[in-house]
Amino acid sequence: MDNFRTKDLSIAAYLYASGKRLFESHKIDGRIWFVFDDKATCEELVNSYWRKEASVNGKEFADAIRTLKDLIFNK
């Protein structure tokens, strides 16, 4: 499987708002992990995030955070 995993809500929201497909989410030891398709592209996006070169629509980012929080609190 060529998936990207993160437990960081901000990174997951950025990936989701960037149009990456959320493959699944699951809880391990009390933490929610978000799993996205296309590991290579996700890693490139995350690197741009940490370099402060990321660009995403603010409304889409806020909506992504709400959607992912819904997943967290429904688990």
PLY file of the C-alpha trace (Angstrom):
ply
format ascii 1.0
element vertex 75
property float x
property float y
property float z
element edge 74
property int vertex1
property int vertex2
end_header
0.00 0.00 0.00
1.30 3.43 -0.94
-0.51 5.51 1.68
0.48 8.46 3.83
-0.40 8.36 7.54
-0.53 11.23 10.01
-2.00 11.90 13.43
-1.49 15.67 13.04
-4.89 17.34 12.55
-3.47 20.42 10.81
-1.49 18.37 8.30
-4.48 16.10 7.66
-6.73 19.14 7.17
-4.23 20.68 4.75
-4.03 17.47 2.72
-7.81 17.10 2.71
-8.32 20.75 1.69
-5.70 20.24 -1.04
-7.90 17.57 -2.59
-6.08 14.46 -1.37
-8.42 11.52 -0.84
-8.83 10.43 2.76
-8.54 6.65 2.48
-9.47 5.88 6.09
-9.13 6.97 9.69
-8.60 4.68 12.65
-7.83 4.84 16.33
-4.65 3.30 17.75
-3.79 3.69 21.43
-6.27 6.52 21.83
-4.97 8.50 18.84
-6.71 8.98 15.52
-4.62 8.32 12.43
-5.63 9.75 9.08
-4.59 7.74 6.01
-4.40 9.37 2.58
-3.78 7.94 -0.88
-0.70 8.85 -2.92
2.12 8.92 -0.37
4.63 10.67 -2.65
2.34 13.62 -3.39
1.30 13.88 0.25
4.95 14.00 1.32
5.59 16.80 -1.19
2.60 18.75 0.15
3.71 18.23 3.76
7.20 19.45 2.92
5.71 22.61 1.39
3.57 23.00 4.53
6.65 22.95 6.79
8.57 25.30 4.48
5.63 27.75 4.75
5.10 27.51 1.00
1.70 25.81 1.21
-1.31 27.39 -0.42
-4.90 26.37 0.19
-8.24 28.15 0.32
-8.92 29.25 3.90
-12.59 28.22 3.81
-11.69 24.77 2.51
-9.07 24.41 5.27
-11.59 25.39 7.97
-14.18 23.00 6.49
-11.56 20.23 6.44
-10.78 20.75 10.13
-14.49 20.51 10.98
-14.90 17.36 8.89
-11.88 15.65 10.46
-12.97 16.65 13.98
-16.34 15.06 13.25
-14.46 11.85 12.40
-12.43 12.09 15.62
-15.39 12.61 17.91
-17.48 9.93 16.22
-14.83 7.24 16.77
0 1
1 2
2 3
3 4
4 5
5 6
6 7
7 8
8 9
9 10
10 11
11 12
12 13
13 14
14 15
15 16
16 17
17 18
18 19
19 20
20 21
21 22
22 23
23 24
24 25
25 26
26 27
27 28
28 29
29 30
30 31
31 32
32 33
33 34
34 35
35 36
36 37
37 38
38 39
39 40
40 41
41 42
42 43
43 44
44 45
45 46
46 47
47 48
48 49
49 50
50 51
51 52
52 53
53 54
54 55
55 56
56 57
57 58
58 59
59 60
60 61
61 62
62 63
63 64
64 65
65 66
66 67
67 68
68 69
69 70
70 71
71 72
72 73
73 74
